[in-house]
Amino acid sequence: MTTVGVRRSSRLGRGGMRRLISLAAAASAGALLLSACGSDSGSGGSSKSLTFWISTVPGQDAGWKKMVAQYKKETGVDVKLVNIPYDGYDAKLRNAAQANSLPDVAAVPKLDPIWSNKLLDLSDIANNKANKINANFVAKDSSGKVLSIPSDVTASGMFINKSLFEKAGVDFPTSPQKTWTWTDFIKAANEVREKTGAKYSLTFDQSPSRLRAMVYEMGGKYVHADSSGKFSVDAATKKAVNTFVGWNDDKTMPKSVWTSGADPSAMFQSGDVVAYWSGVWQVPAFAESISKFEWASVPTPAQPVQASDVNSGGMTVGFNNNADAAGAATKFLTWLYEPAHYQALCEASGFLPVESGLNPKYPFKSEAAQAAFKLYNESIPLYAPISGYFNSAQTNWVLKGKSLTEDPTKTELGKAINGQQSADKALENIVAGYNQQVGG
């Protein structure tokens, strides 16, 4: 998964994204959830009152809050936002589907076969030429029905402690047209660490999405399915993953992130780490939280492939609960994706737009944040098609009634980093996990 506050963990990463919400926010979300899932809401909302589930960190919800308030002012329709903690969001959606108490609208990290048959068709919105929605990220079924439209797009990317680089006198690229390789980057980051006394050269989200991005850039496909649906890994992937595991030596990278879940973002924000491999959703949070040093987003390494893992930051969906609510949900989403309204959402939440032709003016006082969004918007058009593979694959799995409930990447590579198995054995186990859950 982007914003004025911060992903998704991917998401709608956003993928894969580890989003942290305060206890107070979680408690508030829980209270709202009880209200949303009560006996009175089992059949959905009405033409004048809708429930909208989101899952995001404080700050990234700014756009949603702004738009539902504006919609109520313009139409009189009350759209009740329910912000649910990311951990457990999928389970709450499944439980709601089984209890016939789904929200009317939601921004979800991925589709799920348990409730995908309850989705409204958003084709009229996605195909409206005035909206200029990027069709590469729209989820469709085999009949052409549009199941979801991204709230935004996200991409993995590199942050550096600019102050440490300058202190060490080490150069770094600033344009995606002239980027560095991973070999160049690691060499530079190690040099900065050694010259400045920093603790680590790099922290790296414990995320399959971030690993995929690195593997793509090193010419691999990561865990990739053939035409029959059988998964495997190629030689370039094996080489890249072995390289990654080798970096976890408690100098270049701390072992604790991938073996015991230590927080890589907190490590970077402490000022004692040279660089951080994460993604665009971090930008708004860093603009607010980092004051002890200068930071910067830098171009993603290309070795030799210019790529990333590009995902839907969130997948906006509508549920067919009852005729009144379904009609009202469709009207709300139609209004939301009108370019002027959608641009306002992107500006307030710090989203990278899925619609082309927009020029969002982000409310960041931070020059680093403004430069970061400019860099991402310049970089995404340069990325190889492999960058969108996983985003499309997830939709195809759902349409076959399958889902990757548990990506074995984190567990298996954690074991490899701990010395419990080889990187190649970890990949064998990851492939087996994919084949078991979504193969064929």
BAFI-923996 format. One line per 4 residues: number of its first residue (from 1); their letters; for each residue x, y, z of C-alpha. Coordinates in Angstrom, 3 decimals, decimal comma, always signed. Layout:
NUM	a	X/Y/Z | ...
This chain:
1	mttv	+0,000/+0,000/+0,000 | +0,885/+6,192/+0,647 | -0,295/+9,245/+2,492 | -0,279/+12,237/+4,816
5	gvrr	+0,402/+10,068/+7,659 | +1,517/+6,065/+6,806 | +0,633/+0,769/+3,719 | -0,098/+0,145/+2,646
9	ssrl	+1,730/-2,310/+4,428 | +1,275/-3,945/+1,291 | -1,685/-2,358/+1,384 | -2,803/-2,063/+0,024
13	grgg	+0,952/-3,317/+0,673 | -0,312/-1,782/+0,466 | +1,189/-3,726/+0,248 | +2,410/-6,135/+2,375
17	mrrl	+2,640/-3,213/+4,500 | +3,000/-3,180/+8,217 | +0,754/-0,421/+9,401 | +0,878/+0,548/+13,010
21	isla	-2,140/+2,046/+14,708 | -2,202/+3,447/+18,211 | -4,039/+1,594/+20,942 | -6,473/+4,446/+21,155
25	aaas	-7,182/+4,272/+17,434 | -7,558/+0,509/+17,614 | -9,987/+0,771/+20,493 | -11,969/+3,386/+18,630
29	agal	-12,038/+1,193/+15,525 | -13,192/-1,748/+17,592 | -16,057/+0,257/+19,022 | -17,077/+1,406/+15,563
33	llsa	-16,810/-2,145/+14,282 | -19,218/-3,407/+16,880 | -21,627/-0,740/+15,768 | -21,129/-1,545/+12,086
37	cgsd	-21,579/-5,258/+12,612 | -24,518/-5,088/+14,961 | -27,846/-6,701/+14,301 | -29,207/-3,526/+12,695
41	sgsg	-26,554/-3,524/+9,951 | -26,775/-7,111/+8,785 | -28,373/-6,247/+5,457 | -26,247/-3,181/+4,761
45	gssk	-26,980/+0,517/+4,832 | -29,610/+2,587/+3,077 | -29,846/+5,268/+0,429 | -28,996/+7,869/+3,073
49	sltf	-26,520/+6,022/+5,285 | -23,570/+3,877/+4,230 | -20,743/+2,153/+6,112 | -17,236/+2,447/+4,690
53	wist	-14,430/+0,240/+6,085 | -10,812/+1,289/+5,747 | -7,584/+0,180/+7,382 | -4,872/+2,755/+7,595
57	vpgq	-2,573/+4,591/+9,943 | -3,419/+7,958/+11,479 | -2,877/+10,637/+8,869 | -3,502/+8,486/+5,826
61	dagw	-7,187/+8,603/+6,620 | -7,235/+12,395/+6,113 | -8,453/+12,133/+2,532 | -11,207/+9,685/+3,348
65	kkmv	-12,435/+11,905/+6,186 | -12,408/+14,935/+3,929 | -14,290/+13,244/+1,095 | -17,056/+11,664/+3,186
69	aqyk	-17,621/+15,026/+4,890 | -17,810/+16,773/+1,527 | -20,137/+14,090/+0,157 | -22,520/+14,487/+3,081
73	ketg	-22,510/+18,249/+2,605 | -23,290/+17,916/-1,102 | -25,759/+15,018/-1,026 | -26,983/+14,556/+2,534
77	vdvk	-25,785/+10,941/+2,486 | -23,922/+9,914/+5,647 | -20,905/+7,692/+4,890 | -19,645/+6,310/+8,209
81	lvni	-15,906/+5,590/+8,200 | -14,694/+2,596/+10,233 | -10,899/+2,378/+10,530 | -9,962/-1,206/+11,412
85	pydg	-6,461/-2,322/+12,473 | -4,602/-3,891/+9,558 | -3,756/-7,046/+11,478 | -6,996/-8,988/+11,440
89	ydak	-8,744/-6,899/+8,791 | -8,991/-9,807/+6,362 | -10,501/-12,005/+9,066 | -13,071/-9,350/+10,012
93	lrna	-14,145/-9,088/+6,375 | -14,541/-12,854/+6,134 | -16,507/-12,983/+9,365 | -18,702/-10,131/+8,169
97	aqan	-19,401/-11,941/+4,894 | -20,416/-15,105/+6,736 | -22,598/-13,086/+9,130 | -24,227/-11,123/+6,297
101	slpd	-22,916/-7,890/+7,789 | -20,471/-6,593/+5,195 | -19,918/-2,846/+4,910 | -21,391/-1,060/+1,906
105	vaav	-18,034/+0,246/+0,682 | -14,495/-0,754/+1,641 | -10,862/-0,148/+0,823 | -9,358/-3,619/+1,076
109	pkld	-5,784/-4,927/+0,758 | -6,851/-7,724/-1,576 | -9,902/-9,551/-2,863 | -11,100/-12,692/-1,129
113	piws	-13,022/-15,616/-2,681 | -15,256/-15,691/+0,391 | -16,872/-12,378/-0,525 | -15,827/-11,633/-4,121
117	nkll	-19,207/-12,841/-5,409 | -20,887/-10,085/-3,371 | -19,094/-7,222/-5,138 | -20,776/-4,511/-7,158
121	dlsd	-19,783/-3,992/-10,787 | -17,744/-0,787/-11,050 | -17,320/-0,974/-14,831 | -19,105/+2,314/-15,523
125	iann	-16,659/+4,128/-13,253 | -13,511/+2,372/-14,469 | -14,421/+2,691/-18,136 | -15,465/+6,336/-17,966
129	kank	-12,877/+7,996/-20,199 | -13,148/+11,234/-18,255 | -11,679/+9,460/-15,216 | -8,558/+8,194/-17,044
133	inan	-8,167/+5,260/-14,634 | -5,107/+3,082/-15,359 | -6,622/-0,192/-16,554 | -3,505/-2,171/-15,545
137	fvak	-4,536/-1,987/-11,900 | -8,287/-2,512/-12,223 | -9,439/-5,969/-11,089 | -11,815/-7,682/-13,529
141	dssg	-13,382/-11,096/-13,757 | -13,519/-13,172/-16,943 | -16,750/-11,475/-18,056 | -15,197/-8,025/-17,818
145	kvls	-16,987/-7,041/-14,616 | -14,834/-4,579/-12,660 | -14,557/-5,853/-9,112 | -12,344/-3,116/-7,678
149	ipsd	-10,563/+0,115/-8,516 | -7,404/+1,150/-6,667 | -7,700/+3,948/-4,165 | -4,093/+4,635/-5,118
153	vtas	-0,985/+2,859/-6,293 | +2,112/+2,136/-4,239 | +5,648/+1,117/-5,017 | +8,612/-0,136/-3,050
157	gmfi	+11,445/+2,341/-2,794 | +14,632/+3,394/-1,062 | +15,099/+6,008/+1,643 | +18,492/+7,237/+2,759
161	nksl	+19,794/+9,202/+5,714 | +20,983/+12,098/+3,592 | +22,850/+13,639/+6,502 | +25,005/+10,513/+6,890
165	feka	+25,763/+10,367/+3,164 | +26,831/+14,011/+3,203 | +28,889/+13,535/+6,366 | +30,693/+10,625/+4,707
169	gvdf	+31,133/+12,477/+1,424 | +29,454/+9,690/-0,543 | +27,389/+10,525/-3,636 | +23,954/+9,100/-4,455
173	ptsp	+21,710/+9,325/-7,545 | +18,704/+11,635/-7,622 | +17,134/+10,795/-10,998 | +15,541/+7,483/-12,021
177	qktw	+17,080/+8,042/-15,441 | +20,546/+7,617/-13,879 | +20,103/+5,167/-11,063 | +22,530/+2,808/-9,316
181	twtd	+22,763/-0,968/-9,075 | +22,231/-2,873/-5,833 | +25,975/-3,597/-5,842 | +26,699/+0,137/-6,109
185	fika	+24,163/+0,935/-3,414 | +25,436/-1,645/-0,890 | +29,019/-0,508/-1,493 | +28,016/+3,117/-0,907
189	anev	+25,883/+2,343/+2,165 | +28,656/+0,252/+3,726 | +31,128/+3,066/+3,121 | +28,787/+5,551/+4,793
193	rekt	+28,295/+3,192/+7,754 | +32,021/+2,716/+8,207 | +32,859/+6,418/+7,905 | +30,085/+7,675/+10,187
197	gaky	+29,872/+4,905/+12,764 | +26,246/+4,136/+11,911 | +24,953/+0,826/+13,249 | +23,623/-0,697/+10,016
201	sltf	+23,870/+0,020/+6,303 | +20,293/-0,976/+5,521 | +17,030/-1,989/+7,092 | +14,590/-3,855/+4,871
205	dqsp	+10,892/-4,384/+5,568 | +10,031/-7,952/+6,504 | +7,774/-8,071/+3,482 | +7,421/-10,396/+0,487
209	srlr	+6,580/-7,317/-1,575 | +9,863/-5,610/-0,802 | +11,762/-8,815/-1,523 | +9,957/-9,255/-4,846
213	amvy	+10,950/-5,736/-5,862 | +14,618/-6,418/-5,167 | +14,485/-9,759/-7,016 | +12,803/-8,153/-10,043
217	emgg	+15,537/-5,524/-10,137 | +18,155/-8,274/-10,140 | +16,509/-9,878/-13,161 | +14,495/-12,592/-11,404
221	kyvh	+10,772/-13,306/-11,378 | +10,621/-14,460/-7,741 | +7,937/-17,170/-7,240 | +6,283/-17,172/-10,635
225	adss	+3,593/-19,381/-12,181 | +3,783/-20,928/-15,644 | +0,795/-21,289/-17,969 | -0,417/-24,342/-16,051
229	gkfs	-0,351/-22,465/-12,750 | +2,657/-24,310/-11,350 | +5,117/-22,144/-9,421 | +8,895/-22,197/-9,572
233	vdaa	+11,886/-19,899/-9,172 | +14,501/-19,085/-11,785 | +18,276/-18,909/-11,418 | +18,298/-15,116/-11,116
237	tkka	+15,836/-15,345/-8,225 | +17,992/-17,914/-6,413 | +21,046/-15,685/-6,837 | +19,177/-12,601/-5,617
241	vntf	+17,715/-14,334/-2,559 | +21,090/-15,806/-1,609 | +22,527/-12,297/-1,867 | +19,744/-10,922/+0,333
245	vgwn	+20,238/-13,573/+3,007 | +23,972/-12,806/+2,976 | +23,330/-9,135/+3,683 | +21,761/-10,079/+7,017
249	ddkt	+25,071/-10,144/+8,879 | +24,262/-7,621/+11,658 | +26,436/-5,069/+9,874 | +25,001/-4,518/+6,418
253	mpks	+21,549/-5,497/+7,746 | +20,247/-6,478/+11,190 | +19,130/-10,097/+11,444 | +16,429/-9,161/+13,953
257	vwts	+14,016/-7,677/+11,399 | +13,500/-10,863/+9,397 | +14,055/-13,320/+12,242 | +12,150/-11,739/+15,116
261	gadp	+10,071/-8,900/+13,699 | +12,105/-5,886/+14,858 | +10,793/-2,606/+13,435 | +12,960/-1,454/+10,499
265	samf	+11,197/+1,904/+10,218 | +11,920/+2,762/+13,851 | +15,548/+1,772/+13,332 | +15,860/+4,108/+10,351
269	qsgd	+14,079/+6,955/+12,115 | +16,520/+6,633/+15,031 | +19,169/+8,139/+12,746 | +21,560/+5,237/+13,226
273	vvay	+20,866/+3,459/+9,925 | +22,151/+4,529/+6,518 | +19,192/+3,455/+4,362 | +15,748/+1,847/+4,490
277	wsgv	+14,047/-0,275/+1,800 | +10,325/+0,281/+2,173 | +7,907/+2,278/+0,032 | +6,045/+5,431/-0,818
281	wqvp	+3,527/+5,073/+2,015 | +6,270/+6,037/+4,470 | +6,771/+9,500/+2,994 | +4,042/+11,466/+4,813
285	afae	+4,922/+9,892/+8,145 | +8,616/+10,685/+7,694 | +7,723/+14,263/+6,780 | +6,187/+14,599/+10,241
289	sisk	+8,315/+12,319/+12,391 | +11,924/+12,769/+11,239 | +13,536/+15,947/+12,467 | +16,961/+14,894/+13,794
293	fewa	+18,448/+14,323/+10,327 | +17,780/+15,010/+6,654 | +16,285/+12,125/+4,714 | +15,614/+11,571/+1,032
297	svpt	+13,951/+9,149/-1,339 | +16,383/+7,907/-3,960 | +15,887/+5,972/-7,206 | +15,349/+2,237/-6,924
301	paqp	+18,418/+0,177/-7,902 | +18,436/-1,491/-11,328 | +20,590/-4,605/-11,743 | +19,927/-4,669/-14,645
305	vqas	+16,137/-4,223/-14,527 | +14,436/-0,951/-13,647 | +11,496/-2,236/-11,632 | +9,668/-2,253/-8,328
309	dvns	+6,691/-4,065/-6,865 | +3,769/-1,847/-7,840 | +0,456/-2,544/-6,188 | -2,909/-1,085/-5,500
313	ggmt	-2,468/+0,909/-2,322 | -5,981/-0,134/-1,521 | -8,685/-1,794/-3,612 | -11,927/+0,143/-3,416
317	vgfn	-14,976/-2,091/-3,603 | -18,729/-1,893/-3,130 | -20,858/-4,688/-1,685 | -24,281/-5,696/-2,914
321	nnad	-26,039/-5,765/+0,456 | -29,468/-4,504/-0,558 | -30,859/-2,523/-3,474 | -30,959/+0,843/-1,701
325	aaga	-27,472/+0,562/-0,250 | -26,006/-0,845/-3,479 | -27,365/+2,053/-5,480 | -26,117/+4,567/-2,924
329	atkf	-22,676/+2,911/-2,795 | -22,366/+3,063/-6,576 | -23,320/+6,739/-6,569 | -20,768/+7,497/-3,872
333	ltwl	-17,948/+5,705/-5,699 | -18,942/+7,361/-8,987 | -18,668/+10,731/-7,263 | -15,395/+9,791/-5,565
337	yepa	-13,592/+8,927/-8,820 | -14,622/+12,083/-10,647 | -11,188/+13,651/-11,302 | -11,651/+16,752/-9,146
341	hyqa	-12,862/+14,726/-6,150 | -10,261/+11,992/-6,642 | -7,457/+14,536/-6,869 | -8,644/+16,060/-3,578
345	lcea	-8,495/+12,581/-1,996 | -4,947/+12,030/-3,287 | -3,793/+15,420/-2,069 | -5,181/+15,032/+1,439
349	sgfl	-4,020/+11,438/+1,937 | -0,772/+11,661/+0,007 | -1,809/+9,057/-2,558 | -0,078/+8,329/-5,842
353	pves	-3,035/+8,570/-8,251 | -4,356/+5,696/-10,337 | -5,852/+8,296/-12,671 | -3,604/+9,941/-15,235
357	glnp	-3,662/+13,609/-16,123 | -3,859/+14,796/-12,532 | -1,395/+17,102/-10,844 | -1,943/+16,653/-7,111
361	kypf	-0,589/+19,418/-4,911 | +0,397/+17,630/-1,739 | +0,180/+19,613/+1,487 | +3,668/+18,718/+2,623
365	ksea	+5,787/+21,451/+4,124 | +8,718/+19,061/+3,844 | +10,837/+19,513/+0,727 | +11,969/+15,897/+1,111
369	aqaa	+8,363/+14,688/+0,916 | +7,591/+16,813/-2,139 | +10,747/+15,524/-3,833 | +9,872/+11,934/-2,915
373	fkly	+6,454/+12,064/-4,562 | +7,954/+13,697/-7,625 | +10,503/+10,880/-7,804 | +7,880/+8,120/-7,507
377	nesi	+5,667/+9,712/-10,157 | +8,688/+9,915/-12,478 | +9,828/+6,367/-11,720 | +6,648/+4,305/-12,091
381	plya	+6,349/+4,792/-15,904 | +9,917/+3,446/-16,276 | +9,314/+0,173/-14,440 | +9,322/-3,127/-16,300
385	pisg	+5,974/-4,976/-16,668 | +7,072/-7,583/-14,092 | +6,469/-4,849/-11,495 | +2,707/-5,431/-11,654
389	yfns	+2,789/-9,247/-11,780 | +1,790/-9,989/-8,216 | -0,981/-7,388/-8,170 | -2,621/-9,103/-11,170
393	aqtn	-1,874/-12,611/-9,915 | -3,804/-12,059/-6,688 | -6,955/-11,173/-8,594 | -6,602/-14,227/-10,826
397	wvlk	-6,268/-16,468/-7,777 | -9,409/-15,039/-6,215 | -11,379/-15,606/-9,414 | -10,351/-19,260/-9,207
401	gksl	-11,578/-19,402/-5,612 | -8,068/-19,386/-4,159 | -6,026/-17,017/-2,034 | -2,532/-16,865/-0,599
405	tedp	-3,681/-16,938/+3,003 | -0,166/-17,116/+4,378 | +2,856/-16,147/+2,291 | +5,671/-18,403/+3,577
409	tkte	+8,364/-15,948/+2,491 | +8,920/-14,268/+5,861 | +9,033/-17,482/+7,895 | +11,226/-19,461/+5,512
413	lgka	+13,736/-16,691/+4,874 | +13,842/-15,948/+8,585 | +15,014/-19,531/+9,084 | +17,657/-19,090/+6,377
417	ingq	+18,933/-15,879/+7,955 | +19,071/-17,693/+11,308 | +21,220/-20,403/+9,739 | +18,554/-23,091/+10,159
421	qsad	+18,405/-23,839/+6,428 | +19,949/-22,674/+3,157 | +18,423/-19,882/+1,075 | +17,760/-22,424/-1,694
425	kale	+15,905/-24,699/+0,737 | +13,875/-21,705/+1,899 | +12,887/-21,036/-1,707 | +11,883/-24,685/-2,167
429	niva	+9,574/-24,387/+0,826 | +8,168/-21,063/-0,383 | +7,421/-22,551/-3,813 | +5,717/-25,522/-2,143
433	gynq	+3,589/-23,130/-0,105 | +2,512/-21,208/-3,196 | +1,718/-24,403/-5,116 | -0,320/-25,741/-2,221
437	qvgg	-2,368/-22,577/-1,745 | -2,739/-21,057/-5,223 | -1,076/-23,423/-7,703 | -2,733/-25,131/-10,632
